Amino acid sequence: MLIERLGHMYALWGPSGKAPERNPRIDQTIQSVRRFIAAIQETSEDRKALFTQSQQSRRKAMKLAYLLLASESDAAAIRDAFLRSGLLSSGQRASKLDALIWLAGTEAASRGIHPYTIFLIMTAFFGPAAAETELRWLQEKAKVTIPTLEEFIVPGDLTDTIEEALKEPARLQRTIRIAGMPLSASAFAGCSLYYIEKILVLIGPIGASILAEMIHSARQRLMSDEISTAQQAFLDLFAQEEGETEAPENQRIKGLEAFEEEEVFADPDLIRSTTKIVMLAEAKVLKATLSSMSDNEIASILRCMEAIAHERLLSLISPGRQKHVLTVIQKTGNTTNSRMLRDAQLFAQKLLASYAPKNLKPGESLSIPEEVRALISSLLSRE
């Protein structure tokens, strides 16, 4: 998804060409990006504090980025502001690149993406060598910024079986990726600190820092029964991953049997389109859409998108409902391309309904971001 987003930006604003070599200006921008990430972390509870950063910034793109976040602008407003500023139409390539970097970072921050991920997105514009160097820097930073967690145990099945799960690290890693950070953090929030530390080592310094932050937050937000529900949902996914250890030949035979009547390989274009819609739509609209859908409908639409979109949708529903949706997925058999298209189109129709205000007047158009509108239109026109 990230590669597609960067590729889309370059398609709009010019070919990427040769990655820029490290020079004082690039080093200065990277330092500014590091300060930007620190400021986002420090102002997570009050973005208005970023007004000060805006006043202290000299470069136009950086000043605009802080100002838009301080104003709590949404992603569509941020893109529009950068376009109207003229920064993206500047004649000099270096200036345009600078503007793209700050547009990408500001848009990601407005969507609630973790600051570490924002940092990786922004530094990717400088090419593989610089991105690799900054990744190593971020890994070192993450090692020393992992929040200290206290002992807190919620009795449950995961608490009792986590030791056995750690004996299969690859399977546990896959389950964490599938479940997503919000659900994983909610589940691990009730585990012994001894086992949490082992899990953090398993997923690397950057992932460990993010997961530890979310575990700390989950312990403050969730009741014990909600943590228990998340634990059961995570265990269900872990049990489902048991099938991954089967021999490849057995998997091939089972796959042939399942797909004998109709080929069910997912349409890549459908997956990409649905994923983009979910990642671009406003959170409040998505939440309203999900509230109008049944657990079966949510389970069906999750089949039609990439894992990054799974995480975003699941984070917008309660832990209890997450468990019900995941249970439906486990009980549901294989599907077909035609069914996936119908499910995706139903989701798009419900999303359109969520965008429509209750007092919409005849002839009045919906206030939908242009890119989301185009993607929905394209999806609904497919047969």
C-alpha positions as CSV (number, residue, x, y, z in Angstrom):
1,M,0.0,0.0,0.0
2,L,2.8,2.4,0.9
3,I,4.6,1.7,-2.4
4,E,1.4,2.3,-4.3
5,R,0.8,5.6,-2.6
6,L,4.3,6.8,-3.3
7,G,4.0,5.6,-6.9
8,H,0.7,7.5,-7.3
9,M,2.3,10.7,-6.0
10,Y,5.2,10.4,-8.4
11,A,2.7,9.8,-11.2
12,L,0.9,13.0,-10.4
13,W,3.9,15.2,-9.7
14,G,6.6,13.9,-12.1
15,P,8.9,10.9,-12.5
16,S,11.0,10.0,-9.4
17,G,14.3,9.9,-11.4
18,K,17.5,9.2,-9.6
19,A,17.4,9.2,-5.8
20,P,18.9,12.4,-4.5
21,E,22.4,12.1,-3.0
22,R,23.0,13.1,0.6
23,N,23.9,16.7,0.9
24,P,23.5,19.4,3.6
25,R,20.0,20.3,2.5
26,I,18.8,16.7,2.7
27,D,20.5,16.2,6.1
28,Q,18.8,19.4,7.2
29,T,15.4,18.1,6.0
30,I,15.9,14.8,7.8
31,Q,16.7,16.6,11.0
32,S,13.5,18.6,10.5
33,V,11.5,15.3,10.0
34,R,13.0,13.9,13.2
35,R,11.8,17.0,15.1
36,F,8.4,16.7,13.4
37,I,8.0,13.2,14.6
38,A,9.0,14.2,18.2
39,A,6.5,17.1,18.1
40,I,3.7,14.8,17.0
41,Q,4.4,12.4,19.8
42,E,4.6,15.2,22.4
43,T,1.3,16.8,21.2
44,S,-0.8,13.6,20.8
45,E,-3.3,14.9,23.3
46,D,-3.4,18.5,22.2
47,R,-2.5,19.3,18.6
48,K,-3.0,23.0,19.1
49,A,0.4,23.1,20.7
50,L,1.8,22.7,17.2
51,F,0.9,26.4,16.4
52,T,4.1,27.3,18.2
53,Q,6.1,25.0,15.9
54,S,4.4,26.6,12.9
55,Q,5.5,30.0,13.9
56,Q,9.1,28.9,14.4
57,S,9.4,27.2,11.0
58,R,11.0,29.0,8.1
59,R,10.3,26.7,5.2
60,K,6.9,27.1,3.7
61,A,6.0,23.4,3.5
62,M,7.1,22.7,7.0
63,K,5.2,25.7,8.4
64,L,2.1,24.6,6.5
65,A,2.4,21.0,7.8
66,Y,2.4,22.2,11.5
67,L,-0.4,24.7,10.9
68,L,-2.7,22.1,9.3
69,L,-2.1,19.6,12.1
70,A,-2.6,22.3,14.8
71,S,-5.9,23.1,13.1
72,E,-6.8,19.4,13.2
73,S,-7.5,19.4,9.4
74,D,-8.6,16.1,7.8
75,A,-6.7,14.4,5.0
76,A,-8.8,15.9,2.2
77,A,-8.3,19.4,3.6
78,I,-4.6,18.9,3.9
79,R,-4.2,17.8,0.2
80,D,-6.3,20.7,-0.9
81,A,-4.2,23.2,1.2
82,F,-1.0,21.9,-0.3
83,L,-2.4,22.2,-3.8
84,R,-3.7,25.7,-3.3
85,S,-0.4,26.8,-1.7
86,G,1.4,26.4,-5.1
87,L,4.2,24.4,-3.4
88,L,3.5,21.3,-5.5
89,S,3.7,23.3,-8.8
90,S,7.0,24.8,-8.0
91,G,9.5,24.8,-10.9
92,Q,12.4,23.5,-8.9
93,R,12.5,19.7,-8.4
94,A,14.0,20.0,-4.9
95,S,11.2,22.3,-3.8
96,K,8.5,19.9,-5.1
97,L,10.2,17.0,-3.4
98,D,10.3,18.9,-0.2
99,A,6.6,19.7,-0.5
100,L,5.7,16.0,-1.3
101,I,7.6,14.9,1.8
102,W,5.6,17.2,4.1
103,L,2.3,16.5,2.4
104,A,2.8,12.7,2.9
105,G,3.8,13.1,6.6
106,T,1.0,15.6,7.4
107,E,-1.6,13.5,5.7
108,A,-0.4,10.3,7.5
109,A,-0.5,12.2,10.9
110,S,-4.0,13.4,10.3
111,R,-5.1,9.8,9.8
112,G,-3.7,8.8,13.2
113,I,-0.9,6.7,11.8
114,H,1.9,6.0,14.3
115,P,4.7,8.6,14.3
116,Y,7.4,5.9,13.6
117,T,5.5,4.8,10.5
118,I,5.1,8.4,9.4
119,F,8.9,8.8,9.7
120,L,9.5,5.8,7.5
121,I,7.1,7.2,4.9
122,M,8.8,10.6,4.8
123,T,12.3,9.3,4.7
124,A,11.5,6.9,1.9
125,F,11.4,9.9,-0.5
126,F,15.2,10.2,-0.2
127,G,15.9,6.8,-1.8
128,P,16.9,3.4,-0.4
129,A,20.3,4.4,1.0
130,A,19.0,7.2,3.1
131,A,15.8,5.3,4.1
132,E,18.0,2.4,5.3
133,T,20.2,4.7,7.3
134,E,17.2,6.4,9.0
135,L,15.6,3.0,9.6
136,R,18.6,2.0,11.6
137,W,18.5,5.3,13.5
138,L,14.8,4.7,14.3
139,Q,15.5,1.2,15.5
140,E,18.1,2.5,18.0
141,K,15.7,5.3,19.1
142,A,12.9,2.8,19.5
143,K,15.0,0.6,21.8
144,V,15.4,3.3,24.4
145,T,11.8,4.7,24.1
146,I,9.9,1.5,24.8
147,P,7.5,2.5,27.7
148,T,7.9,0.7,31.0
149,L,5.0,-1.6,31.7
150,E,3.9,-2.8,35.1
151,E,2.7,-6.2,36.1
152,F,-1.0,-6.6,35.3
153,I,-2.6,-10.0,34.7
154,V,-6.2,-10.7,33.6
155,P,-7.0,-14.4,34.0
156,G,-8.0,-16.0,30.7
157,D,-7.1,-18.7,28.1
158,L,-4.3,-16.6,26.5
159,T,-2.7,-15.9,29.9
160,D,-2.6,-19.7,30.4
161,T,-1.3,-20.7,26.9
162,I,1.0,-17.8,26.0
163,E,4.1,-19.9,27.0
164,E,3.2,-22.6,24.6
165,A,2.5,-20.0,21.8
166,L,6.0,-18.6,22.2
167,K,7.4,-22.0,21.3
168,E,6.1,-21.3,17.8
169,P,7.5,-17.8,17.1
170,A,6.8,-17.8,13.4
171,R,3.2,-18.7,13.9
172,L,2.8,-16.2,16.7
173,Q,4.3,-13.5,14.5
174,R,1.9,-14.3,11.7
175,T,-1.0,-14.1,14.1
176,I,0.1,-10.7,15.4
177,R,0.3,-9.4,11.8
178,I,-3.2,-10.8,11.0
179,A,-4.8,-9.5,14.2
180,G,-3.2,-6.1,13.9
181,M,-1.7,-4.0,16.6
182,P,-4.9,-2.8,18.3
183,L,-6.3,-6.3,18.9
184,S,-2.9,-7.8,19.7
185,A,-2.2,-5.0,22.3
186,S,-5.7,-5.5,23.9
187,A,-5.0,-9.2,24.2
188,F,-1.5,-8.9,25.6
189,A,-2.6,-6.2,28.0
190,G,-3.7,-9.0,30.4
191,C,-0.6,-11.1,30.1
192,S,2.3,-11.4,32.5
193,L,5.1,-8.8,32.0
194,Y,7.6,-11.7,31.6
195,Y,5.8,-13.0,28.5
196,I,5.1,-9.5,27.1
197,E,8.9,-8.8,27.2
198,K,9.5,-12.0,25.2
199,I,6.8,-11.0,22.6
200,L,8.4,-7.5,22.3
201,V,11.8,-9.1,21.5
202,L,10.1,-11.3,18.9
203,I,8.7,-8.4,16.8
204,G,11.8,-6.1,16.7
205,P,12.5,-2.7,18.3
206,I,10.1,-0.5,16.3
207,G,7.2,-2.9,16.5
208,A,8.0,-3.4,20.2
209,S,7.8,0.3,20.9
210,I,4.5,0.7,19.1
211,L,3.0,-2.4,20.7
212,A,4.2,-1.5,24.2
213,E,2.6,2.0,23.8
214,M,-0.7,0.4,22.7
215,I,-0.6,-2.2,25.6
216,H,-0.2,0.7,28.0
217,S,-3.1,2.5,26.4
218,A,-5.3,-0.6,26.4
219,R,-4.8,-1.1,30.1
220,Q,-6.0,2.4,30.8
221,R,-9.0,2.2,28.4
222,L,-10.3,-1.4,28.7
223,M,-12.2,-3.2,31.4
224,S,-11.1,-6.7,32.4
225,D,-13.9,-8.4,30.5
226,E,-13.0,-6.5,27.3
227,I,-9.4,-7.6,27.6
228,S,-10.6,-11.2,28.1
229,T,-12.7,-10.9,24.9
230,A,-9.7,-9.7,23.0
231,Q,-7.6,-12.6,24.4
232,Q,-10.1,-15.1,23.1
233,A,-10.3,-13.4,19.7
234,F,-6.5,-13.5,19.4
235,L,-6.4,-17.2,20.5
236,D,-9.0,-18.0,17.8
237,L,-6.7,-16.5,15.2
238,F,-3.7,-18.3,16.6
239,A,-5.6,-21.6,16.4
240,Q,-6.6,-20.8,12.8
241,E,-2.9,-20.3,11.9
242,E,-2.2,-24.0,13.0
243,G,-3.2,-25.0,9.5
244,E,-0.3,-23.1,8.1
245,T,2.1,-25.7,9.3
246,E,0.7,-28.4,7.0
247,A,2.8,-29.7,4.2
248,P,2.7,-27.7,1.0
249,E,1.3,-30.7,-1.0
250,N,-1.6,-31.1,1.4
251,Q,-2.3,-27.4,1.1
252,R,-2.3,-27.7,-2.7
253,I,-4.7,-30.6,-2.7
254,K,-7.1,-28.9,-0.3
255,G,-6.9,-25.8,-2.4
256,L,-7.7,-27.7,-5.6
257,E,-10.7,-29.3,-3.9
258,A,-12.0,-26.0,-2.6
259,F,-11.7,-24.2,-5.9
260,E,-12.8,-27.1,-8.1
261,E,-16.1,-25.6,-9.2
262,E,-15.0,-22.0,-9.7
263,E,-11.7,-20.3,-9.4
264,V,-11.6,-18.1,-6.4
265,F,-8.3,-16.3,-6.5
266,A,-8.9,-12.7,-5.4
267,D,-9.0,-10.1,-8.1
268,P,-5.9,-7.9,-7.4
269,D,-7.6,-4.8,-8.8
270,L,-10.6,-5.2,-6.6
271,I,-8.4,-5.7,-3.6
272,R,-6.4,-2.5,-4.3
273,S,-9.5,-0.4,-5.0
274,T,-11.3,-1.5,-1.8
275,T,-8.2,-1.0,0.3
276,K,-7.7,2.5,-1.1
277,I,-11.3,3.4,-0.3
278,V,-10.9,2.3,3.3
279,M,-7.6,4.1,3.8
280,L,-8.8,7.3,2.2
281,A,-12.3,7.6,3.8
282,E,-12.7,9.6,7.0
283,A,-12.8,7.5,10.2
284,K,-16.2,8.9,11.4
285,V,-17.8,7.9,8.1
286,L,-16.3,4.4,8.2
287,K,-17.5,4.0,11.8
288,A,-21.0,5.0,10.8
289,T,-20.8,2.6,7.8
290,L,-19.7,-0.3,10.0
291,S,-22.4,0.4,12.6
292,S,-25.0,-0.2,9.7
293,M,-23.4,-3.5,8.8
294,S,-23.9,-6.9,10.3
295,D,-21.0,-9.0,11.6
296,N,-21.4,-11.3,8.5
297,E,-21.2,-8.3,6.1
298,I,-18.1,-6.9,7.9
299,A,-16.4,-10.4,7.7
300,S,-17.2,-10.6,4.0
301,I,-15.8,-7.1,3.2
302,L,-12.6,-7.9,5.1
303,R,-11.9,-10.6,2.4
304,C,-11.9,-7.8,-0.2
305,M,-9.0,-5.8,1.0
306,E,-5.3,-5.9,2.2
307,A,-4.2,-6.5,5.8
308,I,-3.5,-2.8,6.4
309,A,-7.2,-2.0,5.8
310,H,-8.2,-4.9,8.1
311,E,-6.4,-3.2,10.9
312,R,-8.1,0.2,10.2
313,L,-11.6,-1.3,10.1
314,L,-11.2,-3.5,13.1
315,S,-9.9,-0.6,15.2
316,L,-13.2,1.2,14.6
317,I,-15.3,-1.5,16.2
318,S,-15.4,-2.7,19.8
319,P,-13.2,-5.6,21.0
320,G,-16.4,-7.7,21.5
321,R,-17.6,-7.1,18.0
322,Q,-14.1,-7.8,16.7
323,K,-14.3,-11.3,18.3
324,H,-17.7,-12.0,16.6
325,V,-16.4,-10.9,13.2
326,L,-13.3,-13.1,13.5
327,T,-15.5,-16.0,14.5
328,V,-17.6,-15.5,11.4
329,I,-14.5,-15.5,9.3
330,Q,-13.3,-18.8,10.7
331,K,-16.7,-20.4,10.1
332,T,-17.0,-19.1,6.5
333,G,-15.9,-21.2,3.6
334,N,-14.2,-20.2,0.4
335,T,-15.8,-17.5,-1.7
336,T,-15.8,-16.5,-5.4
337,N,-14.7,-13.4,-7.3
338,S,-18.3,-12.6,-8.2
339,R,-19.3,-12.8,-4.5
340,M,-16.4,-10.6,-3.4
341,L,-17.4,-8.0,-6.0
342,R,-21.0,-8.0,-4.7
343,D,-19.7,-7.7,-1.1
344,A,-17.4,-4.8,-2.1
345,Q,-20.2,-3.0,-4.0
346,L,-22.6,-3.4,-1.0
347,F,-19.9,-1.8,1.2
348,A,-19.4,1.1,-1.2
349,Q,-23.2,1.7,-1.3
350,K,-23.4,1.8,2.5
351,L,-20.3,4.1,2.6
352,L,-22.1,6.5,0.2
353,A,-25.2,6.4,2.4
354,S,-23.0,7.4,5.4
355,Y,-21.6,10.4,3.5
356,A,-25.1,11.6,2.8
357,P,-26.5,14.1,5.4
358,K,-29.9,13.5,6.8
359,N,-31.2,16.8,5.4
360,L,-29.7,16.4,1.9
361,K,-31.7,18.6,-0.5
362,P,-32.7,17.4,-4.1
363,G,-29.9,18.2,-6.5
364,E,-27.4,18.7,-3.8
365,S,-24.1,16.8,-4.2
366,L,-22.4,14.7,-1.5
367,S,-19.3,16.1,0.2
368,I,-17.1,13.2,-0.7
369,P,-13.3,13.5,-1.3
370,E,-12.8,13.4,-5.1
371,E,-10.4,10.4,-5.0
372,V,-12.9,8.4,-2.8
373,R,-15.7,9.4,-5.2
374,A,-13.8,8.2,-8.2
375,L,-12.9,4.9,-6.6
376,I,-16.4,4.2,-5.5
377,S,-17.8,5.1,-8.9
378,S,-15.3,2.7,-10.6
379,L,-16.1,-0.1,-8.1
380,L,-19.9,0.2,-8.6
381,S,-19.6,0.2,-12.4
382,R,-17.8,-3.1,-12.4
383,E,-19.6,-6.2,-13.5
